[in-house]
Amino acid sequence: MLSSISPLGERARHSRWWLTTTAYLLGSLAGGLAAGGIAAALGGLLPDPVRSSRWTLVVVAALLGVGLVLDLRNQRSVPSWRRQVDERWLTRYRGWVYGVGFGAQLGFGLVTIITSATTYAAVLLAALAGHLGAGLAIGATFGVVRALPSLLMARVVDRDDLHRVFIRVERWANPARTLAKVALGGAAAIVLVAALVS
């Protein structure tokens, strides 16, 4: 996504990077809110005693643990479909249109390639919460965090700058993956402890 929406690319398409990126961030936020809200609404269909029962919490902790194992193996272990955003939009629509469209799809998380079980974890935890406010908070956090790397492009004015951004992203890729695994393991541990003390 970083290479698709850069100041250089936007300038070549006669679009304004800041407008496209703002639309992308807002779209990603909206997608995250939608995913979290839908998951929480579906989870809310279960009665509170069932959703917060020891066995439900154990199952959720186990699913989070399975996700962690899959992430520890490699990115291809996580179940996913191979769909990506349609890059033809870049030449068909105005910048703010594909910014919102790309952002919404990536912020929703489940309609494009899934490279980490943390995507499923966010949806599962929103469903476990079963309350709209909590689901929206989880979804919003997911959507915003997913879009933040686009801001790294802010100072790109030439190809050398673009290359430096990609080097920086590569440098931070492994620590980011490690942080995601720690968060996934931490969530599994918290849910398991909640199951044991309930």
C-alpha positions in Angstrom: 0.0 0.0 0.0 2.9 2.3 0.8 4.1 2.2 -2.8 0.7 2.9 -4.3 -0.1 6.0 -2.3 3.1 8.1 -2.2 3.6 11.8 -2.9 5.4 10.8 -6.2 2.6 8.6 -7.4 -0.1 11.1 -6.4 1.7 13.9 -8.2 2.0 11.8 -11.3 -1.8 11.1 -11.1 -2.5 14.8 -10.6 -3.8 14.1 -7.0 -2.8 15.6 -3.7 -1.1 13.2 -1.4 -2.3 14.7 1.8 -6.0 14.5 0.6 -5.6 10.9 -0.6 -3.8 9.9 2.6 -6.4 11.6 4.8 -9.1 9.8 2.9 -7.2 6.5 3.4 -6.8 7.1 7.1 -10.5 7.9 7.5 -11.5 4.9 5.3 -9.3 2.6 7.4 -10.9 4.0 10.6 -14.4 3.4 9.1 -13.5 -0.1 8.0 -12.2 -0.9 11.5 -15.3 0.6 13.1 -17.5 -1.5 10.8 -15.6 -4.8 11.6 -15.5 -4.1 15.3 -19.2 -3.0 15.4 -20.4 -6.0 13.4 -18.4 -8.5 15.5 -19.6 -6.9 18.7 -23.2 -7.0 17.5 -22.9 -10.7 16.6 -21.2 -11.5 19.9 -24.0 -9.6 21.7 -26.5 -12.1 20.3 -25.1 -14.5 22.9 -26.5 -14.0 26.4 -23.9 -12.5 28.8 -23.6 -15.6 30.9 -22.7 -17.7 27.9 -20.3 -15.1 26.5 -18.5 -14.7 29.8 -18.6 -18.4 30.9 -15.4 -20.2 31.8 -15.8 -22.5 28.8 -16.3 -19.7 26.3 -13.2 -17.9 27.6 -11.2 -21.1 27.4 -12.2 -21.6 23.8 -11.3 -18.0 22.9 -7.9 -18.3 24.7 -7.3 -21.6 22.8 -8.2 -19.9 19.5 -5.8 -17.0 20.3 -3.1 -19.6 21.1 -3.7 -21.4 17.8 -3.3 -18.0 16.1 -0.1 -17.4 17.9 1.3 -20.7 16.8 0.3 -20.0 13.2 2.0 -16.6 13.4 5.1 -18.2 14.9 5.3 -20.6 12.0 5.1 -18.1 9.2 2.8 -15.7 7.3 1.6 -18.4 4.9 0.2 -20.5 7.8 -2.6 -18.1 8.6 -5.8 -19.0 6.7 -6.5 -16.2 4.2 -7.8 -15.6 0.7 -5.6 -14.1 -1.9 -7.6 -11.0 -2.6 -5.9 -7.6 -2.6 -7.2 -4.1 -3.2 -7.8 -3.3 -6.9 -4.9 -1.2 -8.1 -6.8 -0.3 -11.3 -8.7 2.2 -9.1 -5.5 4.3 -9.0 -6.1 5.3 -12.7 -9.9 5.2 -12.7 -10.9 7.3 -9.7 -9.9 10.5 -7.9 -7.3 10.2 -5.1 -9.8 10.6 -2.3 -12.1 7.9 -3.8 -9.4 5.2 -3.9 -8.0 6.5 -0.6 -11.3 5.8 1.1 -11.9 2.6 -0.8 -8.4 1.1 -0.1 -8.5 2.3 3.5 -12.0 0.8 4.2 -11.0 -2.6 2.8 -7.7 -2.7 4.7 -9.2 -1.3 7.9 -12.0 -3.9 7.8 -9.2 -6.5 7.7 -11.1 -9.5 6.5 -11.6 -8.7 2.9 -8.0 -8.7 1.8 -4.9 -10.9 2.3 -4.5 -11.7 6.0 -0.9 -12.0 7.0 -1.3 -12.3 10.8 -3.7 -13.9 13.2 -4.0 -10.6 15.0 -6.6 -9.6 12.4 -8.8 -12.6 13.5 -8.0 -11.8 17.1 -9.3 -8.3 16.9 -12.6 -9.5 15.5 -12.8 -12.4 18.0 -12.2 -10.1 20.9 -14.7 -7.6 19.7 -17.3 -10.4 19.4 -16.3 -11.6 22.9 -16.9 -8.1 24.3 -20.4 -8.3 22.9 -20.9 -4.6 23.6 -21.0 -2.0 20.7 -18.7 0.5 22.5 -16.0 -2.0 23.2 -16.3 -3.5 19.6 -16.0 0.0 18.1 -12.9 0.8 20.2 -11.2 -2.5 19.2 -12.1 -1.9 15.5 -11.1 1.7 15.5 -7.7 0.9 17.1 -7.1 -1.9 14.5 -8.1 0.3 11.6 -6.0 3.3 12.7 -2.9 1.2 13.5 -3.2 -0.5 10.1 -3.2 2.8 8.3 -0.5 4.7 10.3 2.5 3.5 8.2 1.1 5.6 5.3 2.3 8.7 7.2 5.9 7.7 6.7 5.5 9.0 3.1 4.9 12.6 4.2 8.4 13.9 3.4 9.0 11.9 0.2 9.9 14.3 -2.6 12.1 12.0 -4.9 12.9 8.4 -5.5 15.8 8.4 -3.0 13.4 9.5 -0.3 11.0 6.7 -1.3 13.8 4.2 -1.2 14.8 5.4 2.3 11.2 4.9 3.5 11.1 1.3 2.2 14.4 0.6 3.9 13.0 2.0 7.2 9.8 -0.1 6.8 11.9 -3.2 6.2 14.0 -2.5 9.3 10.8 -2.2 11.4 9.0 -5.2 9.9 10.5 -7.8 12.2 10.0 -5.8 15.4 6.4 -5.1 14.4 5.8 -8.8 13.8 7.3 -9.6 17.2 5.1 -7.0 18.8 2.0 -8.5 17.2 3.0 -11.9 18.5 3.5 -10.6 22.0 0.1 -8.8 21.8 -1.5 -12.0 20.6 0.1 -14.1 23.3 -0.7 -11.5 25.9 -4.4 -11.5 24.9 -4.5 -15.3 25.1 -3.0 -15.2 28.6 -5.4 -12.5 29.8 -8.4 -14.4 28.5 -7.1 -17.6 30.0 -6.6 -16.0 33.4 -10.1 -14.5 33.2 -11.4 -18.0 32.5 -9.5 -19.5 35.5 -10.7 -16.8 38.0 -14.4 -16.8 36.8 
